[in-house]
Amino acid sequence: MSSVTNRRNILQLIRDRELNDHIRTKYALKSNLYYKCISKLGLLAQLEGHQGCVNCLQWNLNGSTLASASDDYQVILWDPFLQKVKTTIKTLHRGNIFSVKFIPSCNDDIVATGAGDWSSHTYNVTTGHKLSSCNCSHGRVKRLAIANDTPSVYWSASEDGCISQHDMRMSHECPTEKSKITLVTIYGQSGKKIEAKCLDINQLKTEQLAVGANDQYVRLYDRRMIRSLSSFTVKHSNSKNSSSEFDFVCTDNSATETLNQFQSALQYYVPGHIHPYAEILPKKQRSYVITYLTFSPDGQELLVNYGGDYVYLYNLMDQADNAFFNVPKVMKVPREHGEGSSLDITDDPVPVPHSTLPDKVEKLKLKIINCLMSICHILKHDIIANYLFEKEEYTAAIYIYNEAIDIYKCSVLFSNRAAAYIKRKWEGDYYAALKDCVTALKLEPNHMKAHFRLAVCLCELGMLKDSKMYLDQFTLKYPLYKNSAAYKGLQNDLKNEEARSRERRAYPTPNYHEVLHIEQVEKITSEKYFSSRSKDYLHRYYGHCNTSTDIKEANFFGNKNQFIVAGSDDGLFFVWDKHTENNLLLLKGDSSIVNCVQPHPSEFMLATSGIDNEVKLWSPLSDDVDNAFKVENYKRTARINQSRMMADPFDIIMNNMRRDILEGNESHEFHTVREQYGVDPLSDDFDCLMS
């Protein structure tokens, strides 16, 4: 391409794209570069036509058509630019449709659907006729996936725990030939099947299949090697000389490189703070479900939305180990009185810490200070994040530290952000603080505050022995700090936690290997092996609430995937900066819950849907248009949603229903519960029934 073509501005591209379709993508890339487009994002159109909740949205490959499916058993294909219906398919489903996909290489003329009636169908778009159906599932079909290089094929995840592959070109008889289409069945830590909730195919490495289920683990399969998993058995090692907790037995004599093949066939990912380590006795048990996952367009990242938790980003190329395993390496040093040994940080080569912040960070600091000088005259030369920390504005302080760290990574910024996480105490904050302390100590091994905060995090996360070890080490390195209130407070916390730990261990635990069937024991052992090798998250995004539905999405947005979008139970959808994790925008997308957020393939446009019957299209508005859907108070919204996430979901439903009754409105949930359970949701009988 010539240098003249490379220098084309947006106006030239607008003109040229009328003559050349290939210009379209380049125009979209150039026009989406500015973050100001996010701040101007507003409601473009409201597409009306469904008679029920819109549970799923899907763009075709070039973005000329948007498909939506609903509780009304219909699929509607929309022209997003003319904002009108292209065609409507009245499906033969008898359950809510949860997923719709365009079948590849069929000229957008075939769509597949999955529904709550335990079936998946394919339909001809032009005629509306059903082409095929599969009724093999013994649970609701929650999500479909396609691979753009694999024509006439789609995959499904259903609540019977099965991941199935459907090829329209092959005959299939339901349900007697279910084993032919079942790729893999998902088992949990108990050795029993668990519900599969979502799946996705990596479009740049279509052998990669990611699955989300009714637990906290993302399972990443190599489709080429799934069958080989059955050729191996994992057993607990009984040998004292074994370097591993597990032994491998190959049942296929022709298999070679058995261990490498076994390990590459399946990988697990999980946020470190919800990883159920055997040595940690959690203060409370929580259940998790993965409501949505998707690969990044470049195939190098995986974005996952957790029900009951947050949105997490995993890096598939540079996988992160769990922070518990990344605690700085240690070596033995003499104790104060020469008895036994303690542990200390090694002097491994590390980057030389900088005593001053670079110009870009200083400019950021000055910019923030100047913006607030008119409000608060006591600000002088201290960094604004430290000021916010002192005023207990921890979320605001974290926001500033995120921006600074994105510009320049140094131990001081990581340690200070860790302190803000520790003080805020939201779900997952202690673990995020632990990750920051580990990073700070890697950058500067003698960072005193990071060392102490590391011990605090380990205590709060239940790693009592490690916390005490690092506190002892801290005492040797910084003996003058022993008289501080923070040091004495941590010592006291450790004593109390150790006492509670002894009480919990006093209760006998069942011997699962004795009470379970041998096949189930093997499943448990296999799950423990893969979960023990789980990789950790790179980024997390919070502020929303995801507890009420199990179809809530999160997606990449922007020309360089620099934004993250997700719906919420409060009727909002959130936009975050991918790298800093900071929230950029809140918009009111539904009267109740936003479930679906699907960015256009090339234009700066976003489609959303939820409990309402409409599909909404969002695009940047002009400066003279008032954005009535924009919500300003992120901090308050995030705090309320954090409380909702930690509350009992049933209590939230009951509170909402009671509020509606007091206001003279019987909600949809009220009628549903009354019909399902045969009792008034406001009565004492219902409370007893649900307990």
N, C-alpha and C positions, 0 to 999 in steps of 0.2 A: 504494500500500500504506500502511495506517495506521501511525502511530507505535507503536501497541500491538503490531502484528504484528512490527515491526522489533525490538522489545525482547524477543521470545520467547527464553527460554533453552533449553538443550539438552534438559531434561526435557520442556518443552512441545512442542518439535519432535519428540521421540521419540513422544509421544502423538499429535500431529497427523498425523504421516506415515502412521499406520495408516489414516487416513481420506482423506488427500490425497497422491497419488503425487508431486505437484510439490514437496512439502516435502522429498522424499528428498535431492535435490541440495543444498538449503540446509543440511539437517542435516549432510550430509557435509562441506560447506565449514566449518561452524562447529566440527565435532568434530575437524577435521584441523589446526587452527590451531597447535597446540603442538608445539614441537620435541621435547618429552619423549616424544611418541608414537614418534619414531624410536628413541630409546634403549631403548624397551620392545619394539621389533619382534622377534618370535620366531616359531617354527614353530607354525602353527595346525593344519595337516593335511597328510597325505601321501597323494596320490591314486595308487592302483596299478591298473594295467590294461594298460599297454603291455608289449611284449616286446622292446623295443629302445630305443636312445637317443631321447630326446624332443627333436626339433630345432626345434620352433616352437610358440608359444602365441599365442592370439588371443582377446580378450574380444569379445562382441557389444556393440552400441552402449550398451545400458543396464546391462551388467554382470551379467545374470542367467545367462549361459552362458559357459563357458570352453572353447575348442576347443584340442586338442593333437594333434600329428601326429608320427610316429615312423619309425624305420628298419624297423618291422614292417609298414609300408604301411597302417597304420590311422589313422583320425581318430576321436578320442573326444570327445564333448561332455559336459561335467561341469556339475553343479549345484554351484557353489562354496560355497553356504551349507549345503546338506544333505550336501555332500562325497560325492556318489555319481554314478554314470554315468547320463546321460540316454539316450544312444544311441551306438552304435559303427558307423562306416562302414568296411567292408573295401574299400578302393579297389583299382582295377585297375592301379595303378602297379607297376613292377618296379624301382624305384630308391628310395633314401631320400627321404622327403618333407621338403622344406626350408622350405615356407611354406604357411600356410593362412589364408584370409580369408573372412569373411561377406560375401556379395554384398549391396549396399545395396538398400533398398526391396523386399526379398523376404521380409519377416517372419521373418528369420533361418532361412529354410527351405532356403537354397542356400549351399553353401560351395565355394570354389575352392581347388585345391591345385596346387603346383608341386614337381617332384621331379627326382631325379638320372637318371631315364630319358629326359630331354630333352623331357618333355611337361608340360602343365598340363591339369587336368580340372575339371569342375564336377559336384557331386553334390547330389541331393535329400536333405535331412537326414531327412525322415520315412521315405522308402522305401529310402534307401541306394543308389538307382540312379544311374548316371552319366548326366548330361544332355548333356555335350559334352566334347570333348577337342581339344587342339591339339598337333600333333607337328612344328611348323615349326622348332623350335629345333634347332641343331646343337651344343648344349652343355647342361649341367645348368641347370635353371631354379632359381635360387637365392632369389628373393624375388618376392612379389606385392604389389600395392598397389591400393587402391580409393579412390574419391571418394564421400563420403556423399550428394552431390547428383547423382550420376550413376548411375542404376539399371542393372543388368544388364551392367555394364562392369567389367573389371579390367585391370591392367597387369602385365607380367612383365619381369624382368631375367634374362638367361641368359648363360652363359659363352661363347657365340659372339659376344658384344659387342652383341647386339640388345636394344633396349627395344621391347616390342610392346604393342599395345592390342587387347584381346579384347572383342568385343561379342556377347553371347549371342543377341541378336535378329537377327543377320546371319549368313547362311550363309557358310561358309568351307571351302575345299578345301586340305588340307595335302598336300605342301609347295609346290605349284605357285603358290599365291597368297600366299606369305609376304610379298611386298613390300606387300601391301594392309594388313597388320596391323603392319608394322615402322614405328615412329615415327622412330627414330634409331639409328644404329650408332656405338658408342664407339671412337674412335681415340686412340692414345697419342702420346707425343713422337716415336716412331720413324716415325709415319705408318701403322703397322699396327694392326689391330683388337686390342683388349684385352678381357679378360673383364669383363662387368658382374656385380657382386656383390649390389647392393641398390638399392632405390629407394623413394621415398615421395611422396605427394601432399599438398600443403598444403590442409587441410580448410576453411580460411577463404578461400583464394585457389586454387581448384582448378585454375587454369591453370598453377600452379607445380609442376614436376616435378623432384625432386632425384634424382641418380643417383650411386652410388658404384661404383668399378671397381677394377681391379687396378693402380692407381697412386695417387698422393697427392692428386689433384684431385677436389673435389666439383663436379659440373656441375649448375647450376640452369637448367632450361629453362623457357621460356614455351611451353606446348603449342600455343598459338594461332599461334605464329610459327616452329615448328620447320621447317616446310616451306620457309619463306623463306630458311633458311640456305643451301640449295642454289642460291639465286639470286645469291649473292655469292661472289667469290673474293678471297682475301687474298694479296697479293704483297709481297715485300720492296721497299722504295722504293729506286730507283736515282738519284733526284734529290737533289742536294746542297742544294737549296732547300726540300726537304720538311721539315716540322716533325715528321713522324712516321716511325717505322721502317717503317711498312706503308702500302701503297696499296690502295684498294678498287676492284674492278671489278664492276659490276652487270650480270648477264646477262639480267635481266628489265627490258625497257624501260619497262614500266608501273609499276615500283616507284618510290615517292617516299620522301623522307626516308630514303635508303638507309642511311646510316651509323648513324643513331639506331635504326633498326629492327634492323639487324644486331647492334648491341651489346646491345640489350635482349632479344634472343632467347635469349642464353646468357651466363651469368656463372659465373666460377670462384672457388672458395674453397680456400685451402691454408694450413697453418701456415707462417709465414715462414721458420722454420729448416730446413724440408725443401723449400723452393722452389729448384729447380736453376738459379740464375742463371748466365748464360754467363760472367760475369767471375770467378766464384768457382770455384776448383778444389777440390772437396771432398777431405777427407783419406781418406774411405772412402765407397764406394757402398753404399746400402741399398735394399732393395725394400720397397714399401708396398702395402697393400691396405685398402680401406675395407670393414669387415665389416658395418656397420649405420649407418643414418642415419634421423633422424625430425624432423619439424617439431614445434615446441612447439604446445600446444593453442591459443594465441592467434595462431599463424601468423607470429610475428615473429622467431623464432629457429630455428636448425637445429643439432641435436646429432649429432655424428659420432664413431664409434668406429673407430680406426685399428689394423689389425693391424700389430704391430711398433712401435707407438707408443702414444699416449694417447687419451683422450676429449677432444674439443674442442667448444666452443660458439661458433657464429657468429651475430652480430647482423645480420639481414637489413635492418632499417630504418635503423640507424646503422652502416653498414659501415666496418670498420677497414681502413685502408691498411697495407701492410707496413711494419714498423718501420724497415727500411732507408730507406724513402722519407720517414719521419717524423722522421729525425734533424734537429735544429733547423736552421732556415734560417741561412745564413751570409752574411757580406759580407767584402770585401777590406779588409785593414789592412796598413800597412807592416811589413816584416820588421825584425829587430833592426839590421841593417846597411844597411837601405834598398835592398836588392836584391830585385827580383821582388816577390812578394806572398804573403801567407798568408791565412787565412780566420778569421773570428770569428763568434760568434753575434750575430744581429741583436737590436736592442732593441725587437722587436715588443711591443705591449701584452700583458701577461700578468697573471693574478691576483696581487694583492699577497700575498707569502708571510707566514704567521703565525709569530711568534717563539715562541709557546707553544701547546701542544696543548690542545684543548677539554676541557671537564670530562668528557665521556663517555669520551674516550681515557684521561684521567688516572685515572678510576675503574676502567677496565679494567686499567690497569697496576697499580693498588693491589690490585685483586682478585686478580690473578695472584701478586703479591708476597706477599700475606697467605697465600695457599694454600701457598706454598713456604717461608715463613719457618720453619716447624717443621722443615723438612728441611735447609735451607741458611741458616745464620745470617749469612753474609757479605753477603747481599742487604740493601741499604739503600734508596737512592732511585733506583738505575739501573733502567731499564726491563728487564723480564725477558727480552725478546727479545735485547737486547744481551748480557746475561749468557749466554744460551744460545749465542749466536754465538761468544763468547769461549771457551766450553767445547766448541766444534766440534759442537754439537748443531744443525746447520743446518736440518734438516727441522722440528724443534720451533720454531726461531726464525722460520722462514717461516710456520708455523702462526699464531704470535702476530701477526706483521706483517699477515697476511691479515685477521685480525679487526680490527686497528686501522685498516687502510686502508678496510675496509667501513664503519667509523664516520666516519672523517675522512680526506680525501685531502690529504696535504701532501708536499712534496719530500723531507723527511727520512725519512719512512717508506718511500717508494718507493726512495730511494737505498740505505737500509739493507737492504731486501729484496733489491735487486739484488746487494749484497755477499754476502748469504747464498747466492743462486743461484750466483754466481761460485765461491764456495768449495765448494759441494756438488758441482757438475759433473755432474749427471745429464743424460741426454739431453734437449735442449731448454732446459736451464737458462740457457745463455749468451744464447740469444735472448730468453727471458723477462726476463733481467737487462737486455738492451738496451731492451726495451719500457719497463721501469721507469725506466731512465736518461733515455730520451726524455721520459717523463711528468714526471719530476722537473725536468728542464731547462725544460720548458714552464711549470711552476709557478714555478720560480725559476731564471732564466737564468744566474745567477752561482754556482750551487751547485758548488763546487770538486770534491767527491768524486764527484758524479754525472758531471761532465765527464770526470774521469780514468777512471772505470769504463766510460764509454761507449767510450773508446779501447780499453780492455781487451777489451770484448765484440766490437768490430769486428775486432780482431786474431784472437781465437779463432774467429770465424765466417768467417774467410778474406777479409774486406774490408781487405786490407793497406794499400792506398793511402789509404782513408778513415781508417783507424786512425792512420797516420802523420800525416795532415793534422790530425786533431784533437789528436794529441799535440804537434805543433808549435804549434798554437794554445794548447794548455794551457801550454806553456813560456813563451809570451809573456805570458799572463795571470798565471801563478803561477811566476815564475822561481826562487823560493826552494825550490820542490819538486823541482828538478832533481837535488839530491843525495840524495834519498830512495831507499831500497832498492826500493820498488815502482816508481818511475819508471825506474830503471836496469834492473830486471827486465823491464819492458815493452819497453824499447828493445832489449834482448838478444833477447827473443822475436820482435820484429818482424824483426830481422836474420836469425834462423834460419829464420823462415817464408818470408821473401823468397828465401832461398837454395833452400829446398825447392820453392818455387813456380817458380823458374827451371828447376830440374831436371825438374819435371813438364811444363813447356811445351816442353822440348827434344824430347819425343816427338811425332812428327807425328800429326795427327788426320785421319781420312778426310774427303774432300769428299763429303758425302751428296748434294749436288745433282748430282754427276756419276754416282754409282753407283746411285742410286735411280730408279725409274720416275717420270715427271713427275707422275702423279696422286698418288703417295706424297709427293713433294716439296710439293705443294699442301696435303696433309693436315698435314705437319710445320709448314708456315708458318702454317696456321690455328691449330694447337695452340699454337704459340709466341705468336701474337697474343693469344689468350684467356688463356693462362697468365700473360702479362706484365701483365694487368689483374686478376690474382687479388686477392681480399680476404683479410684476415687474421682470426685468431681473437680472440674477446673473453676467453674463459676456457679453461683446460685443467685436466683432472682426472687424477691419476696415483696410483700405488700398486698397481694391479692389473697383470696380465700378459695380453697378448693376442697369442699367437704360434702356438698349436696348431690353432685352427679358424678358418674364415672365415665363421662365422655368429654370431659373438659380438655381443650387443646392448648398447645403452645407452639409457636412457629417462629422461624427466622423471617426477617423483613428487611428490605433495603437492597440496594444494588450490590453491596458487598456483604450482605447478611450482618450488618453492623447493629441491627436492632433485634430485640426479642419481644414478641407480643403474646399475651395470654388473657383468657377470660377469667371471670371471678363471680362468686356467689352473690355479690352485692349489686349485680347488674352493670358493672364497669368492665372495661378491658384496659390492660396496662401495657405500656410500651417502655422498655428498658434499653439502655445502652449496653451492648453485649460485653464490651471490654471492661467498663468501669462498674457494671452492675447497677448503676444509678437509674432511678425512674425518670423518664423524660415527659410522660404524658399519661393522663387518666381521661377516659371518655366514657360517657354513659351510653352503653350499647344495648341495654335491654331493661324492661321494667322489673325483672327479677334476677335472671342468671344469664351470663354470656358463656356459652359452651364452645362455639366454633369461631376460630379466627384464621382465615385463609388468605394470605397475600397473593396478589396477582403475579403471574410468572415474570412480567417485564415492566408493567406500568407501576407508578406509585399509587396503588389502589389496594384496599383491603376489604374483604367481605366478612361480615360477622352475623351470627344468629344465636338464638337461645330459646328461652321459654316462650317468647312472643312468636306470633305466626309469621312475622316478616323477616326478610333478609335485608340487611343494611349494607350499603356500599360507602366507603370512606375514602376521601381524597383531599389533598391540600386546598384550602379555601383562600380566596383573595383577602387582602388586608382589610378591606372595608366591610367584610361580612363578620358579624358577631357569631362566635362559636358557642351556641347555647348548650352543647353537650359536654363541654370541657369542665372537668372538676379540678379545682385548684389545690385543695388541702390534702396533699399526699400523706403527710406525716400523721394526721388524725385518721385518715382512711386506713393506712397501714396498721396503725395501732389497734383500731377496732377489728380489722380482719385477723390480726394476730390473736386477739382474744377469742374470736369465733373459731379459729383453727384449733385452739387448745381446748375448747369447750366440747361437751358431749353433743354430737350432731343431732341426736334425738331431742335434746333440750332446746336446741335452736329451732327445730321444726315446731315444737310445742309452743314456744314463746311467740313465734310468728303467727301461729293459728289463733292463739289466745288474743293477741293484739288485734287480729282481723275481726274476731268476734266482738271485741269491745268497741271497735269502730263501725260495727254494723255490717261487716262483710264476711261471709263464710268463704274461705279460700278454697282453691282447687285441692290443696293437700287435705283440708278438713274432710271434704266429701270422699276423697280417695281412701283415707284412713278409716272413715266410718263404714264404707262399703266393704273394705278388705277385712276388717277385724270385727265388724258387727257391734261395735260399742262407740259411744260418744267420746271423741278425743279429749274432751274437757272433764270427763268423769274419773273418779278414783279407780274404777274397774279397768280403764284403759292403762293407767299408770302401772297397775299391778300386772296386767297382761304383758306389757312390754319389758318389765323388769325380769 
